[in-house]
Amino acid sequence: MLEFAHKFARTGEDGKQAIINIALPSYAAPNLLAATELTISASSGGSAAAPPTTVAGGGSGGPQTIEDKLKKKISLAFPQNSLDFAMRDFGDEVGVPVKLVGGDLQLDGITQNQQIRQFNMMDKPAEEVLIALLMKANPITTVKSPDEADQKLVYVIGPDPEKPDGDKVILITTRAVSTKKGIPLPTPFQLKK
């Protein structure tokens, strides 16, 4: 492809502006698009690799509680994002603030820039998407189900740590901290008996 581009490239200048024209065959366009996407994804470290592809499930009036909003179907896809940015995008899509409790994560050796790669869920309940995100970001990659003890990352619904008197939010914390504080976990994260 590069030899072809070199062979059919024309160069010139217009004042102090360099100009390069290249005529490529029509089948080159998808290859160039894919190469551009991979380059942007690799060079950005994932934080802005590509805007997430999101499609909200519709409904009249819209759900009101966080629990209702987690039942709504959404789609979320990105090639690579940090846990922090993935949770921001998820929260924007669902319409609920999502807060990472950094101190809790640190106690289990988890960082907010933990990378989530090749994420793609279409037309699924928001809670299922959230659980899949947390499983992808989990430091122990052999976990197959959210109800395993090795699934360290969990979510709980509670008051915003920055505004305790405000509305409830989704808090991303760890299984160990929630157990220590006596915070009940959502059903999918409750350990198998």
Z-matrix of the N, CA and C atoms (Angstrom, degrees):
N
C 1 1.437
C 2 1.519 1 110.17
N 3 1.340 2 117.53 1 -42.90
C 4 1.463 3 120.08 2 -179.51
C 5 1.528 4 111.69 3 -65.31
N 6 1.328 5 116.76 4 -38.22
C 7 1.467 6 119.47 5 177.44
C 8 1.523 7 110.20 6 -62.58
N 9 1.325 8 116.01 7 -41.49
C 10 1.456 9 121.16 8 178.77
C 11 1.526 10 110.13 9 -61.98
N 12 1.340 11 116.64 10 -44.94
C 13 1.462 12 121.33 11 179.71
C 14 1.523 13 110.47 12 -62.87
N 15 1.315 14 116.97 13 -42.57
C 16 1.462 15 120.37 14 -179.69
C 17 1.525 16 110.86 15 -64.03
N 18 1.325 17 115.09 16 -40.50
C 19 1.467 18 120.01 17 -177.59
C 20 1.530 19 111.72 18 -65.36
N 21 1.336 20 117.78 19 -36.38
C 22 1.457 21 120.91 20 -175.50
C 23 1.530 22 113.91 21 -105.31
N 24 1.337 23 117.61 22 16.62
C 25 1.463 24 121.29 23 178.44
C 26 1.527 25 109.93 24 -86.52
N 27 1.335 26 114.79 25 141.14
C 28 1.462 27 121.39 26 173.50
C 29 1.516 28 107.13 27 -121.83
N 30 1.314 29 116.33 28 133.49
C 31 1.456 30 120.50 29 -179.65
C 32 1.516 31 109.84 30 -118.43
N 33 1.306 32 114.63 31 157.13
C 34 1.451 33 120.26 32 178.59
C 35 1.504 34 109.38 33 -172.67
N 36 1.329 35 115.20 34 -170.98
C 37 1.451 36 119.86 35 177.73
C 38 1.518 37 109.09 36 -144.52
N 39 1.305 38 114.01 37 153.46
C 40 1.457 39 121.29 38 177.26
C 41 1.523 40 105.42 39 -133.55
N 42 1.316 41 115.91 40 96.00
C 43 1.457 42 120.71 41 -172.80
C 44 1.516 43 108.01 42 68.49
N 45 1.309 44 116.63 43 -118.76
C 46 1.465 45 120.57 44 178.26
C 47 1.526 46 111.79 45 -103.46
N 48 1.332 47 117.62 46 14.18
C 49 1.456 48 123.23 47 -178.35
C 50 1.526 49 109.90 48 -101.98
N 51 1.330 50 117.29 49 123.44
C 52 1.467 51 121.09 50 176.35
C 53 1.523 52 108.84 51 -79.06
N 54 1.332 53 116.80 52 142.00
C 55 1.461 54 121.97 53 -179.80
C 56 1.520 55 108.74 54 -129.43
N 57 1.337 56 115.23 55 132.08
C 58 1.463 57 121.23 56 175.38
C 59 1.517 58 106.95 57 -130.70
N 60 1.321 59 116.41 58 124.48
C 61 1.457 60 122.15 59 175.63
C 62 1.521 61 108.11 60 -114.91
N 63 1.326 62 116.10 61 135.45
C 64 1.462 63 120.68 62 178.61
C 65 1.520 64 107.87 63 -133.95
N 66 1.311 65 115.94 64 132.41
C 67 1.460 66 121.18 65 174.82
C 68 1.526 67 107.02 66 -106.74
N 69 1.327 68 116.33 67 115.43
C 70 1.456 69 121.42 68 -179.90
C 71 1.524 70 110.07 69 -115.52
N 72 1.313 71 117.52 70 158.00
C 73 1.465 72 119.71 71 177.37
C 74 1.535 73 110.13 72 -67.77
N 75 1.311 74 117.24 73 159.08
C 76 1.464 75 121.89 74 -175.23
C 77 1.531 76 112.80 75 -61.53
N 78 1.317 77 118.46 76 -30.29
C 79 1.455 78 119.98 77 -179.02
C 80 1.528 79 112.57 78 -72.56
N 81 1.309 80 119.34 79 -5.55
C 82 1.465 81 122.40 80 178.95
C 83 1.533 82 111.93 81 -78.09
N 84 1.321 83 118.35 82 -25.53
C 85 1.471 84 121.70 83 -174.36
C 86 1.534 85 113.33 84 -57.52
N 87 1.345 86 119.78 85 -50.74
C 88 1.471 87 117.98 86 -179.93
C 89 1.529 88 112.47 87 -63.41
N 90 1.340 89 116.91 88 -34.32
C 91 1.462 90 120.07 89 178.59
C 92 1.525 91 111.07 90 -65.86
N 93 1.325 92 117.00 91 -41.04
C 94 1.458 93 120.62 92 178.59
C 95 1.524 94 110.64 93 -67.04
N 96 1.311 95 117.02 94 -40.10
C 97 1.459 96 120.67 95 178.51
C 98 1.531 97 110.69 96 -62.49
N 99 1.319 98 117.09 97 -45.65
C 100 1.464 99 121.08 98 179.78
C 101 1.528 100 110.53 99 -64.52
N 102 1.323 101 117.75 100 -41.72
C 103 1.465 102 121.39 101 178.91
C 104 1.522 103 110.84 102 -63.96
N 105 1.315 104 116.94 103 -39.76
C 106 1.463 105 120.80 104 178.37
C 107 1.522 106 110.75 105 -63.74
N 108 1.320 107 117.31 106 -46.01
C 109 1.465 108 121.50 107 179.16
C 110 1.529 109 110.91 108 -60.22
N 111 1.320 110 117.48 109 -45.00
C 112 1.462 111 120.69 110 179.62
C 113 1.522 112 111.54 111 -64.29
N 114 1.316 113 116.76 112 -38.85
C 115 1.470 114 120.86 113 178.95
C 116 1.516 115 110.93 114 -65.40
N 117 1.317 116 117.12 115 -45.75
C 118 1.461 117 120.66 116 179.33
C 119 1.521 118 109.81 117 -63.30
N 120 1.313 119 117.54 118 -43.94
C 121 1.455 120 122.23 119 -179.06
C 122 1.523 121 111.10 120 -62.27
N 123 1.306 122 117.59 121 -44.97
C 124 1.459 123 122.08 122 -177.55
C 125 1.521 124 111.83 123 -70.99
N 126 1.315 125 117.95 124 -37.52
C 127 1.460 126 120.22 125 -174.87
C 128 1.511 127 113.46 126 -81.10
N 129 1.325 128 118.47 127 -18.46
C 130 1.456 129 120.30 128 -176.76
C 131 1.518 130 112.80 129 -91.16
N 132 1.306 131 118.42 130 -6.06
C 133 1.450 132 120.45 131 -176.89
C 134 1.513 133 112.34 132 71.73
N 135 1.329 134 116.30 133 9.59
C 136 1.447 135 120.54 134 175.57
C 137 1.507 136 115.06 135 92.60
N 138 1.337 137 118.61 136 -17.45
C 139 1.453 138 118.17 137 -174.34
C 140 1.510 139 112.73 138 -66.83
N 141 1.313 140 117.27 139 -28.32
C 142 1.461 141 119.63 140 177.17
C 143 1.518 142 109.29 141 -138.27
N 144 1.321 143 115.94 142 38.25
C 145 1.451 144 121.04 143 -174.57
C 146 1.510 145 112.44 144 -54.98
N 147 1.269 146 115.97 145 -47.53
C 148 1.456 147 121.30 146 177.42
C 149 1.507 148 106.26 147 -161.10
N 150 1.299 149 117.44 148 145.98
C 151 1.447 150 116.76 149 177.69
C 152 1.519 151 109.39 150 -63.53
N 153 1.312 152 117.47 151 141.03
C 154 1.452 153 118.15 152 -179.31
C 155 1.514 154 110.64 153 -65.30
N 156 1.303 155 114.65 154 144.58
C 157 1.449 156 119.99 155 176.51
C 158 1.515 157 106.46 156 -89.20
N 159 1.327 158 116.87 157 114.97
C 160 1.451 159 119.37 158 -177.46
C 161 1.512 160 110.41 159 -130.20
N 162 1.304 161 114.12 160 141.81
C 163 1.454 162 120.98 161 176.17
C 164 1.515 163 106.62 162 -137.50
N 165 1.297 164 117.57 163 118.88
C 166 1.456 165 120.87 164 -177.71
C 167 1.522 166 110.32 165 -85.15
N 168 1.318 167 114.52 166 142.41
C 169 1.462 168 119.30 167 173.82
C 170 1.522 169 108.37 168 -76.75
N 171 1.313 170 117.76 169 136.57
C 172 1.459 171 121.37 170 -175.44
C 173 1.515 172 112.03 171 -85.75
N 174 1.300 173 115.10 172 167.07
C 175 1.443 174 121.16 173 177.26
C 176 1.505 175 108.97 174 179.71
N 177 1.307 176 117.35 175 150.73
C 178 1.453 177 119.89 176 -178.40
C 179 1.516 178 109.54 177 -81.11
N 180 1.334 179 115.77 178 129.72
C 181 1.445 180 121.23 179 178.90
C 182 1.513 181 114.00 180 79.40
N 183 1.280 182 118.83 181 -29.87
C 184 1.452 183 123.10 182 177.45
C 185 1.520 184 111.97 183 77.30
N 186 1.330 185 117.28 184 148.51
C 187 1.448 186 121.62 185 178.15
C 188 1.530 187 110.51 186 -67.35
N 189 1.329 188 116.97 187 150.50
C 190 1.455 189 121.19 188 -175.63
C 191 1.521 190 113.44 189 -104.62
N 192 1.327 191 118.43 190 -44.85
C 193 1.462 192 119.80 191 -177.32
C 194 1.528 193 109.53 192 -85.82
N 195 1.330 194 114.81 193 162.40
C 196 1.471 195 119.17 194 177.19
C 197 1.523 196 109.23 195 -61.43
N 198 1.311 197 116.82 196 -41.28
C 199 1.464 198 120.23 197 179.94
C 200 1.530 199 111.00 198 -60.01
N 201 1.341 200 117.10 199 -40.93
C 202 1.467 201 121.09 200 177.58
C 203 1.528 202 110.70 201 -65.62
N 204 1.317 203 115.76 202 -41.88
C 205 1.464 204 119.81 203 -179.10
C 206 1.526 205 111.26 204 -65.30
N 207 1.327 206 117.29 205 -31.13
C 208 1.466 207 120.79 206 178.43
C 209 1.531 208 112.16 207 -72.84
N 210 1.329 209 117.62 208 -14.13
C 211 1.465 210 121.45 209 177.00
C 212 1.526 211 111.96 210 -87.61
N 213 1.322 212 116.93 211 -17.67
C 214 1.467 213 121.27 212 -177.98
C 215 1.538 214 110.02 213 -68.52
N 216 1.324 215 116.21 214 142.42
C 217 1.471 216 120.49 215 -179.52
C 218 1.516 217 110.15 216 -81.10
N 219 1.334 218 114.59 217 135.06
C 220 1.462 219 121.48 218 178.13
C 221 1.523 220 108.88 219 -137.66
N 222 1.318 221 114.87 220 171.20
C 223 1.463 222 121.95 221 171.95
C 224 1.515 223 107.70 222 -131.24
N 225 1.321 224 116.18 223 138.32
C 226 1.459 225 121.14 224 179.92
C 227 1.522 226 108.24 225 -145.45
N 228 1.330 227 116.01 226 128.61
C 229 1.464 228 120.13 227 -179.23
C 230 1.519 229 109.33 228 -147.52
N 231 1.330 230 115.67 229 139.95
C 232 1.465 231 121.40 230 173.83
C 233 1.529 232 107.73 231 -160.98
N 234 1.351 233 116.92 232 152.71
C 235 1.464 234 119.11 233 179.73
C 236 1.524 235 112.52 234 -75.32
N 237 1.339 236 117.55 235 -37.05
C 238 1.455 237 120.96 236 179.67
C 239 1.517 238 108.74 237 -163.41
N 240 1.320 239 116.02 238 135.16
C 241 1.456 240 121.63 239 177.79
C 242 1.519 241 108.32 240 -153.17
N 243 1.327 242 116.67 241 153.98
C 244 1.451 243 120.24 242 173.56
C 245 1.530 244 107.92 243 -76.87
N 246 1.318 245 116.21 244 160.56
C 247 1.465 246 121.30 245 178.11
C 248 1.527 247 109.69 246 -56.07
N 249 1.313 248 116.47 247 -42.88
C 250 1.463 249 121.78 248 -179.42
C 251 1.530 250 111.88 249 -58.51
N 252 1.328 251 117.11 250 -50.03
C 253 1.466 252 120.94 251 -178.71
C 254 1.529 253 111.56 252 -71.42
N 255 1.333 254 117.49 253 -35.24
C 256 1.458 255 120.50 254 178.56
C 257 1.534 256 110.21 255 -63.96
N 258 1.331 257 116.61 256 -40.57
C 259 1.471 258 120.01 257 179.12
C 260 1.531 259 110.56 258 -69.18
N 261 1.322 260 116.73 259 -36.58
C 262 1.468 261 119.69 260 176.62
C 263 1.525 262 110.13 261 -61.58
N 264 1.341 263 116.21 262 -47.07
C 265 1.464 264 120.61 263 -179.48
C 266 1.527 265 111.32 264 -64.16
N 267 1.334 266 116.30 265 -40.69
C 268 1.458 267 120.36 266 177.75
C 269 1.531 268 109.98 267 -61.81
N 270 1.331 269 116.79 268 -47.91
C 271 1.460 270 121.26 269 -179.89
C 272 1.517 271 112.51 270 -60.36
N 273 1.344 272 116.37 271 -40.78
C 274 1.467 273 120.27 272 177.72
C 275 1.518 274 110.66 273 -62.39
N 276 1.310 275 116.53 274 -40.66
C 277 1.461 276 120.87 275 -177.61
C 278 1.527 277 111.90 276 -68.48
N 279 1.325 278 116.22 277 -41.15
C 280 1.461 279 120.83 278 -176.69
C 281 1.530 280 111.63 279 -83.03
N 282 1.325 281 115.88 280 -25.17
C 283 1.460 282 119.57 281 -179.15
C 284 1.519 283 112.54 282 87.07
N 285 1.333 284 116.05 283 29.68
C 286 1.463 285 122.34 284 179.85
C 287 1.531 286 107.95 285 -134.59
N 288 1.323 287 118.22 286 131.83
C 289 1.467 288 118.62 287 175.27
C 290 1.530 289 110.78 288 -63.97
N 291 1.322 290 115.72 289 137.53
C 292 1.461 291 121.98 290 177.25
C 293 1.529 292 106.52 291 -120.56
N 294 1.325 293 116.09 292 123.63
C 295 1.464 294 121.31 293 -177.95
C 296 1.521 295 110.00 294 -116.65
N 297 1.325 296 116.63 295 130.43
C 298 1.449 297 120.86 296 172.72
C 299 1.520 298 107.66 297 -87.54
N 300 1.317 299 117.20 298 127.00
C 301 1.461 300 121.21 299 178.15
C 302 1.528 301 106.24 300 -89.16
N 303 1.332 302 114.26 301 88.75
C 304 1.465 303 121.79 302 -172.24
C 305 1.514 304 114.41 303 -54.46
N 306 1.329 305 117.55 304 -41.17
C 307 1.464 306 120.39 305 179.69
C 308 1.516 307 112.02 306 -63.11
N 309 1.323 308 116.39 307 -39.81
C 310 1.475 309 120.57 308 178.10
C 311 1.529 310 110.34 309 -64.58
N 312 1.328 311 116.23 310 -44.48
C 313 1.464 312 120.32 311 -178.77
C 314 1.527 313 110.43 312 -63.02
N 315 1.341 314 115.91 313 -41.13
C 316 1.460 315 120.83 314 -178.55
C 317 1.522 316 111.71 315 -59.57
N 318 1.328 317 116.96 316 -38.35
C 319 1.464 318 120.59 317 -179.42
C 320 1.523 319 112.12 318 -59.72
N 321 1.338 320 116.82 319 -26.87
C 322 1.469 321 121.06 320 178.53
C 323 1.527 322 111.67 321 -102.34
N 324 1.336 323 116.71 322 10.54
C 325 1.466 324 120.58 323 177.48
C 326 1.518 325 113.94 324 74.14
N 327 1.320 326 117.30 325 25.80
C 328 1.463 327 121.76 326 -179.18
C 329 1.520 328 108.25 327 -107.11
N 330 1.322 329 116.18 328 133.98
C 331 1.462 330 120.23 329 178.90
C 332 1.526 331 109.87 330 -105.70
N 333 1.331 332 114.67 331 156.85
C 334 1.459 333 119.92 332 -179.88
C 335 1.526 334 111.76 333 -70.27
N 336 1.331 335 117.12 334 -18.41
C 337 1.470 336 118.80 335 178.87
C 338 1.527 337 111.94 336 -96.57
N 339 1.335 338 116.49 337 17.76
C 340 1.471 339 121.61 338 172.45
C 341 1.532 340 107.78 339 -52.29
N 342 1.317 341 118.51 340 129.21
C 343 1.462 342 121.70 341 -173.89
C 344 1.531 343 112.73 342 -87.50
N 345 1.323 344 114.36 343 138.74
C 346 1.466 345 122.70 344 173.93
C 347 1.521 346 105.54 345 -114.97
N 348 1.327 347 117.05 346 123.03
C 349 1.462 348 120.93 347 -175.54
C 350 1.530 349 111.38 348 -117.02
N 351 1.325 350 114.46 349 148.52
C 352 1.472 351 122.69 350 174.44
C 353 1.520 352 111.77 351 50.11
N 354 1.319 353 115.52 352 57.67
C 355 1.456 354 119.91 353 179.29
C 356 1.518 355 109.52 354 -98.52
N 357 1.334 356 116.05 355 130.26
C 358 1.463 357 120.24 356 -177.47
C 359 1.525 358 109.34 357 -156.01
N 360 1.329 359 115.95 358 103.83
C 361 1.466 360 120.56 359 175.65
C 362 1.517 361 107.55 360 -130.92
N 363 1.316 362 115.81 361 125.42
C 364 1.462 363 121.40 362 -177.04
C 365 1.523 364 111.31 363 -117.33
N 366 1.321 365 115.23 364 133.62
C 367 1.458 366 123.23 365 173.03
C 368 1.529 367 112.29 366 53.52
N 369 1.330 368 115.42 367 51.63
C 370 1.469 369 122.09 368 179.28
C 371 1.525 370 109.07 369 -121.53
N 372 1.332 371 118.19 370 155.51
C 373 1.462 372 119.72 371 175.07
C 374 1.533 373 110.40 372 -58.34
N 375 1.323 374 115.89 373 141.81
C 376 1.469 375 120.66 374 -175.97
C 377 1.527 376 111.93 375 -56.85
N 378 1.321 377 117.97 376 -37.36
C 379 1.466 378 119.65 377 179.38
C 380 1.530 379 110.52 378 -62.90
N 381 1.308 380 117.28 379 -40.09
C 382 1.464 381 121.25 380 178.41
C 383 1.535 382 110.57 381 -63.53
N 384 1.330 383 116.52 382 -39.41
C 385 1.475 384 121.28 383 177.70
C 386 1.527 385 109.39 384 -65.35
N 387 1.327 386 117.77 385 -44.49
C 388 1.467 387 121.80 386 179.68
C 389 1.526 388 110.94 387 -61.02
N 390 1.318 389 116.90 388 -45.42
C 391 1.463 390 120.90 389 179.29
C 392 1.532 391 110.24 390 -61.63
N 393 1.332 392 116.62 391 -42.68
C 394 1.467 393 120.09 392 179.13
C 395 1.533 394 110.90 393 -62.92
N 396 1.337 395 117.34 394 -39.98
C 397 1.468 396 120.79 395 176.63
C 398 1.525 397 110.99 396 -60.87
N 399 1.330 398 116.21 397 -45.79
C 400 1.463 399 120.12 398 -179.36
C 401 1.523 400 112.05 399 -66.16
N 402 1.323 401 116.67 400 -35.74
C 403 1.465 402 119.22 401 177.44
C 404 1.524 403 111.29 402 -68.85
N 405 1.345 404 116.61 403 -38.00
C 406 1.475 405 120.01 404 178.14
C 407 1.525 406 111.42 405 -66.20
N 408 1.349 407 116.94 406 -33.17
C 409 1.465 408 121.39 407 -178.56
C 410 1.529 409 112.14 408 -87.54
N 411 1.304 410 118.32 409 -7.86
C 412 1.460 411 121.87 410 -177.90
C 413 1.533 412 109.98 411 -61.23
N 414 1.332 413 118.20 412 135.58
C 415 1.465 414 119.62 413 -178.70
C 416 1.531 415 113.94 414 -66.97
N 417 1.325 416 117.16 415 -24.31
C 418 1.471 417 120.44 416 176.86
C 419 1.522 418 106.64 417 -96.41
N 420 1.317 419 115.74 418 107.61
C 421 1.467 420 121.28 419 -170.43
C 422 1.530 421 114.10 420 -82.04
N 423 1.318 422 117.71 421 -6.15
C 424 1.471 423 120.06 422 -178.23
C 425 1.519 424 112.50 423 -86.42
N 426 1.329 425 117.69 424 -2.34
C 427 1.461 426 121.47 425 -179.07
C 428 1.532 427 109.68 426 -65.75
N 429 1.323 428 116.09 427 131.36
C 430 1.465 429 121.67 428 -179.36
C 431 1.521 430 113.14 429 -108.58
N 432 1.339 431 116.70 430 -16.52
C 433 1.462 432 120.89 431 -175.84
C 434 1.536 433 108.71 432 -144.81
N 435 1.336 434 117.82 433 144.56
C 436 1.471 435 119.51 434 -178.15
C 437 1.525 436 113.77 435 -67.88
N 438 1.334 437 118.25 436 -14.01
C 439 1.461 438 120.04 437 -178.84
C 440 1.527 439 112.98 438 -91.87
N 441 1.337 440 117.12 439 14.44
C 442 1.461 441 121.32 440 175.98
C 443 1.525 442 109.63 441 -87.63
N 444 1.310 443 117.21 442 147.57
C 445 1.466 444 121.85 443 -179.46
C 446 1.535 445 111.80 444 -62.18
N 447 1.333 446 117.59 445 -28.96
C 448 1.466 447 120.84 446 -179.59
C 449 1.529 448 113.41 447 -76.70
N 450 1.326 449 117.94 448 -6.49
C 451 1.471 450 120.71 449 174.74
C 452 1.523 451 106.37 450 -79.34
N 453 1.354 452 115.01 451 95.06
C 454 1.461 453 120.48 452 -175.09
C 455 1.522 454 112.61 453 -76.46
N 456 1.324 455 117.76 454 -41.72
C 457 1.459 456 121.16 455 -177.52
C 458 1.523 457 110.78 456 -78.57
N 459 1.314 458 115.74 457 129.07
C 460 1.459 459 121.93 458 178.44
C 461 1.524 460 108.56 459 -139.12
N 462 1.325 461 115.32 460 168.45
C 463 1.463 462 118.82 461 172.21
C 464 1.516 463 108.41 462 -121.65
N 465 1.322 464 115.32 463 152.85
C 466 1.455 465 122.49 464 171.73
C 467 1.526 466 106.61 465 -138.49
N 468 1.299 467 116.19 466 159.18
C 469 1.459 468 121.37 467 176.43
C 470 1.524 469 106.71 468 -105.01
N 471 1.329 470 115.05 469 124.16
C 472 1.458 471 118.79 470 -177.58
C 473 1.507 472 111.39 471 -162.88
N 474 1.338 473 116.43 472 -177.73
C 475 1.460 474 120.14 473 179.82
C 476 1.529 475 111.29 474 -68.27
N 477 1.319 476 115.72 475 147.39
C 478 1.458 477 122.62 476 176.83
C 479 1.531 478 108.16 477 -64.02
N 480 1.345 479 118.35 478 123.57
C 481 1.473 480 119.97 479 -179.52
C 482 1.536 481 112.83 480 -58.61
N 483 1.330 482 116.92 481 -27.03
C 484 1.465 483 120.33 482 -179.64
C 485 1.525 484 111.76 483 -83.63
N 486 1.344 485 117.85 484 -22.16
C 487 1.472 486 122.85 485 -179.95
C 488 1.528 487 108.25 486 -138.05
N 489 1.335 488 118.33 487 73.98
C 490 1.472 489 120.93 488 -175.17
C 491 1.525 490 114.61 489 -56.97
N 492 1.329 491 117.73 490 -26.04
C 493 1.463 492 120.43 491 -179.67
C 494 1.523 493 112.63 492 -90.12
N 495 1.344 494 116.68 493 -0.69
C 496 1.463 495 120.79 494 -176.92
C 497 1.518 496 112.59 495 -88.19
N 498 1.324 497 114.12 496 -162.88
C 499 1.460 498 120.82 497 -179.74
C 500 1.524 499 111.09 498 -68.84
N 501 1.325 500 114.33 499 159.80
C 502 1.464 501 119.52 500 175.75
C 503 1.525 502 109.71 501 -75.03
N 504 1.335 503 115.07 502 154.49
C 505 1.461 504 122.76 503 179.92
C 506 1.528 505 108.55 504 -136.97
N 507 1.317 506 115.56 505 171.39
C 508 1.465 507 120.56 506 172.08
C 509 1.518 508 107.06 507 -88.93
N 510 1.320 509 117.03 508 122.88
C 511 1.460 510 122.71 509 179.65
C 512 1.518 511 109.50 510 -105.58
N 513 1.317 512 116.89 511 128.76
C 514 1.460 513 121.45 512 175.63
C 515 1.521 514 106.38 513 -96.61
N 516 1.318 515 115.42 514 116.76
C 517 1.456 516 121.91 515 -176.44
C 518 1.530 517 107.96 516 -137.17
N 519 1.320 518 116.34 517 -159.25
C 520 1.465 519 119.43 518 179.22
C 521 1.523 520 110.07 519 -121.14
N 522 1.300 521 114.48 520 158.38
C 523 1.468 522 121.21 521 178.34
C 524 1.535 523 109.97 522 -59.32
N 525 1.338 524 117.09 523 -43.19
C 526 1.471 525 121.10 524 -176.92
C 527 1.524 526 111.10 525 -62.68
N 528 1.317 527 118.64 526 -45.40
C 529 1.461 528 121.23 527 -178.19
C 530 1.520 529 110.97 528 -68.55
N 531 1.334 530 117.44 529 -42.65
C 532 1.463 531 119.00 530 -179.76
C 533 1.534 532 110.82 531 -64.62
N 534 1.320 533 117.44 532 -36.30
C 535 1.463 534 121.19 533 177.08
C 536 1.530 535 110.04 534 -66.43
N 537 1.335 536 116.26 535 -45.39
C 538 1.467 537 121.28 536 -179.40
C 539 1.527 538 111.45 537 -61.52
N 540 1.344 539 117.16 538 -38.74
C 541 1.461 540 121.45 539 -179.19
C 542 1.528 541 112.64 540 -85.51
N 543 1.333 542 117.17 541 -4.80
C 544 1.465 543 120.74 542 179.56
C 545 1.522 544 113.33 543 73.80
N 546 1.329 545 116.89 544 25.69
C 547 1.467 546 121.16 545 179.42
C 548 1.527 547 107.96 546 -86.20
N 549 1.332 548 118.21 547 120.47
C 550 1.469 549 119.59 548 179.98
C 551 1.533 550 111.21 549 -66.64
N 552 1.316 551 115.87 550 137.79
C 553 1.459 552 121.82 551 179.12
C 554 1.521 553 110.15 552 -87.34
N 555 1.334 554 117.21 553 151.87
C 556 1.468 555 119.61 554 172.50
C 557 1.531 556 109.87 555 -59.01
N 558 1.305 557 116.40 556 152.67
C 559 1.467 558 122.53 557 -175.70
C 560 1.532 559 114.32 558 -47.70
N 561 1.341 560 120.09 559 -45.34
C 562 1.471 561 117.94 560 -177.54
C 563 1.536 562 114.30 561 -60.93
N 564 1.342 563 117.55 562 -23.23
C 565 1.465 564 121.22 563 -178.17
C 566 1.528 565 113.09 564 -95.33
N 567 1.321 566 117.83 565 -6.48
C 568 1.456 567 119.39 566 -179.51
C 569 1.522 568 109.70 567 -68.29
N 570 1.322 569 115.84 568 133.29
C 571 1.461 570 121.39 569 -174.44
C 572 1.515 571 112.45 570 -61.68
N 573 1.352 572 114.43 571 145.97
C 574 1.472 573 120.65 572 175.73
C 575 1.520 574 108.25 573 -65.48
N 576 1.311 575 115.40 574 146.17
C 577 1.474 576 118.58 575 178.87
C 578 1.492 577 110.83 576 -111.89
